[in-house]
Amino acid sequence: MKRILVLLFVVAPLLVAAAGSAAVWLWLKHPLDLPAERVDFVVAQGSSPLSVARTLNAAGIEVDERAFVWLARLSGRDRLIKAGGYEAVRGDTAWTLLERMARGDMTQKQLTLVEGWTYKQIRQALREQPDVKQTLEGVSDADLLARLGSEASSPEGLFFPDTYVFTPGTTDYDILRRAYQAQQQELERAWAAREPGLPLETPYQALILASLIEKETGHGPERARIGGVFVNRLRLGMPLQTDPSVIYGMGEAYRGRIRKRDLQADTPWNTYTRGGLPPTPIASPGRAALMAAVQPELHKFLYFVSRGDGTSEFSADLHGHNRNVARYITGRNP
């Protein structure tokens, strides 16, 4: 009897391990369930095995998330997964997809347009993407706008910042067209959700305001508050006095520092010398900035100054603003 018990204690774990190994082997070899013959999915930059597994499931490619993570880690493929567009075909296994992502065997490429980029930066990014076919060299802004069907006087701000997946050989115009249509849709949704009584007459004015907000802060929770400052100033007829707009108007003359004489040099975008909104956006605003423009925070603030850590200090009057400037800009104690 003792000998039988000993054998059970020895053999049972081996049987469990063998059964587990067999189950893993069958899972590795078993084709994944797909909702269609071919399914496209995008692996974002910096994705972990877990986020990749969730991306697959979200695309309808059913994988066991825990098993996929262990497979990636034990095989060392977790450090090799490359961001980009991929395709799963019927018959693929979890191992097949993992190998494909580790090799970077992409069926599609991607290009990210960053929130706050200017049109010039967007065009440069398109030129630097080797898989994009260049067709817009020598095409004027007016001709491009006409092809897009836009009545705007400038392409600035018209392209939604997002990650665009495309096949190699896609033209620069096709990507811009998609970004333009996306921005039009986002702007339409934002305008429909606007607060009543805003000092904005058109969706384009909301786009301009959103671009100012986008360039003034990268701190998400402050966007609506800064939007409220600008709306308060517009209602009172105060100049917006936003430095990013002045810098935009300086163009190539800007060298990383803005001086008093720059604030006094009049351009259409100098919000110190001219009242109201500038004539065009100064960058491409994202969704959060658009919503901050049409749903600004209700408050009495008229001024704000950078604390130097990415956040701002707000004040309702000039005295408080001067105190904040002394504290955060000039370094003097108020």
SVG drawing of the C-alpha trace seen along z (x, -y; Angstrom):
<svg xmlns="http://www.w3.org/2000/svg" viewBox="-28 -97 45 99">
<polyline fill="none" stroke="black" stroke-width="0.4" points="0.0,0.0 2.8,-2.4 4.5,-1.6 1.3,-2.5 1.0,-5.8 4.6,-6.7 4.0,-5.9 0.9,-8.0 2.8,-11.0 5.5,-10.6 3.4,-9.8 0.5,-12.2 2.5,-15.4 4.1,-14.0 0.7,-13.2 -0.6,-16.7 2.5,-18.2 2.1,-16.0 -1.6,-16.9 -0.7,-20.6 2.0,-20.4 -0.4,-18.6 -3.0,-21.3 -0.5,-24.0 0.7,-22.2 -2.8,-21.8 -3.5,-25.5 -0.4,-26.5 -1.4,-24.4 -5.1,-25.1 -6.3,-27.7 -7.8,-30.8 -11.5,-31.7 -11.8,-34.6 -14.9,-36.6 -13.9,-36.8 -11.4,-35.2 -9.0,-38.1 -8.9,-40.5 -6.7,-43.6 -5.5,-44.8 -3.0,-47.5 -0.4,-47.1 0.2,-50.4 3.7,-51.7 5.0,-50.3 2.3,-47.6 2.8,-44.8 1.8,-41.2 -1.3,-41.8 -2.4,-44.9 -1.7,-43.0 -3.9,-40.1 -6.6,-42.6 -6.2,-44.2 -6.6,-40.8 -9.8,-40.1 -11.2,-43.5 -10.7,-42.8 -12.6,-39.6 -9.5,-37.3 -10.2,-35.2 -7.1,-34.4 -6.6,-33.4 -5.0,-36.6 -3.1,-34.9 -1.8,-32.1 -0.7,-34.6 1.2,-36.6 3.0,-33.5 3.8,-32.3 5.3,-35.7 7.4,-35.9 8.6,-32.3 9.6,-32.5 11.3,-35.9 9.0,-37.4 7.6,-39.9 10.7,-42.1 10.5,-41.7 6.9,-42.8 6.8,-45.6 4.2,-48.3 2.3,-48.4 -0.6,-47.0 -1.0,-43.3 -3.4,-40.8 -4.7,-37.5 -6.0,-34.9 -8.1,-31.9 -5.9,-29.1 -3.5,-31.2 -2.6,-30.2 -1.6,-32.3 2.1,-31.3 1.7,-32.3 0.5,-35.8 3.2,-36.2 5.9,-35.2 4.5,-37.6 4.6,-40.5 8.0,-39.6 9.4,-39.7 7.5,-42.9 5.8,-41.2 3.3,-44.0 0.7,-44.2 0.1,-47.9 2.1,-50.9 1.1,-53.6 1.8,-57.4 1.0,-59.4 0.0,-63.0 0.6,-64.5 -1.8,-66.9 -0.5,-70.5 1.5,-69.9 1.4,-72.6 0.5,-71.9 4.2,-72.4 5.1,-69.6 2.4,-67.3 3.8,-67.8 7.3,-67.1 6.2,-63.9 4.6,-62.8 7.8,-63.5 9.9,-61.5 7.6,-58.4 9.3,-56.2 6.1,-54.2 4.1,-57.3 4.0,-58.2 4.8,-61.9 2.3,-63.7 1.9,-67.1 5.3,-68.7 4.6,-71.9 0.9,-71.8 -0.2,-75.1 -2.2,-75.3 -5.1,-76.8 -5.1,-73.9 -5.0,-71.4 -7.9,-73.0 -9.9,-73.0 -9.3,-69.3 -10.4,-68.7 -13.5,-70.7 -12.6,-73.2 -13.6,-76.8 -10.9,-77.7 -8.2,-80.2 -5.4,-78.1 -4.8,-74.3 -3.7,-75.0 -5.7,-73.1 -7.8,-71.1 -6.2,-67.7 -7.1,-65.6 -4.1,-64.4 -4.4,-60.6 -2.6,-57.4 -3.4,-56.5 -2.8,-53.0 -2.1,-52.7 -0.7,-50.3 2.7,-51.1 2.3,-53.3 -0.6,-55.3 -0.3,-58.9 0.3,-61.9 -2.9,-63.4 -4.9,-60.3 -3.7,-60.5 -4.4,-64.2 -7.8,-63.6 -8.6,-61.1 -7.2,-63.4 -9.2,-66.3 -12.5,-64.3 -11.8,-63.1 -11.3,-66.7 -14.5,-67.8 -16.4,-65.0 -14.8,-65.8 -15.5,-69.5 -19.1,-68.8 -19.6,-66.6 -18.0,-69.2 -20.0,-72.1 -23.2,-70.2 -22.3,-69.7 -21.4,-73.4 -22.6,-75.3 -25.2,-77.9 -24.1,-81.6 -20.5,-81.1 -18.9,-84.1 -18.2,-81.9 -20.2,-82.2 -19.0,-79.3 -17.4,-75.9 -14.3,-77.3 -14.0,-79.8 -14.2,-76.9 -11.4,-75.2 -9.3,-78.4 -9.9,-78.6 -9.2,-74.9 -5.8,-75.3 -4.9,-78.1 -5.9,-75.8 -3.9,-73.0 -0.7,-75.0 -1.2,-76.7 -1.2,-73.5 -0.4,-69.8 -2.0,-69.3 -5.3,-67.7 -7.3,-68.8 -6.4,-72.5 -7.7,-72.6 -11.3,-73.5 -10.1,-76.1 -7.9,-77.8 -10.8,-77.7 -12.8,-79.5 -10.1,-82.2 -10.2,-82.8 -14.0,-82.8 -14.1,-85.3 -11.7,-87.6 -13.7,-87.4 -16.9,-88.3 -15.2,-91.3 -13.5,-92.4 -10.1,-91.9 -7.1,-90.9 -6.4,-87.1 -2.7,-87.8 -1.6,-84.3 2.1,-83.8 1.8,-80.7 -0.3,-82.7 2.3,-85.5 5.0,-82.9 3.0,-81.4 2.8,-84.8 6.6,-85.3 7.2,-82.3 10.9,-81.6 11.8,-84.7 11.1,-82.8 14.3,-81.5 13.1,-79.9 12.6,-83.1 9.9,-85.7 10.8,-89.3 8.9,-92.5 9.4,-93.8 7.9,-90.6 4.8,-91.2 4.6,-94.7 5.3,-93.7 1.9,-93.5 0.9,-90.4 -2.5,-88.9 -1.8,-86.4 -0.5,-88.8 -3.2,-88.6 -1.5,-91.4 -1.9,-94.0 -5.2,-92.7 -8.5,-91.8 -10.6,-88.7 -9.5,-85.4 -6.6,-85.1 -7.7,-84.6 -6.7,-80.9 -5.9,-78.1 -2.2,-77.9 -2.0,-74.1 -4.1,-70.9 -6.1,-70.5 -7.1,-67.1 -10.5,-66.0 -9.9,-67.2 -9.0,-70.7 -12.0,-70.9 -14.3,-70.0 -12.5,-72.5 -13.3,-75.2 -17.0,-74.4 -17.5,-73.4 -15.2,-75.7 -15.1,-75.7 -17.3,-78.4 -15.2,-80.7 -14.0,-84.3 -10.4,-83.8 -8.9,-86.2 -5.2,-85.4 -2.9,-82.4 0.8,-81.9 2.9,-78.8 4.3,-77.3 7.2,-75.8 6.1,-72.2 3.5,-71.9 0.6,-73.4 -0.6,-76.9 -1.6,-79.4 -4.9,-81.2 -6.1,-84.6 -9.2,-86.7 -7.5,-90.2 -4.3,-91.9 -3.0,-92.3 -3.2,-88.5 -1.6,-87.9 1.3,-90.2 1.8,-88.4 1.9,-85.0 4.3,-86.4 6.6,-87.6 6.5,-84.2 6.8,-81.9 8.5,-84.0 10.7,-86.6 11.6,-84.6 10.7,-87.3 8.5,-86.7 5.3,-88.6"/>
</svg>
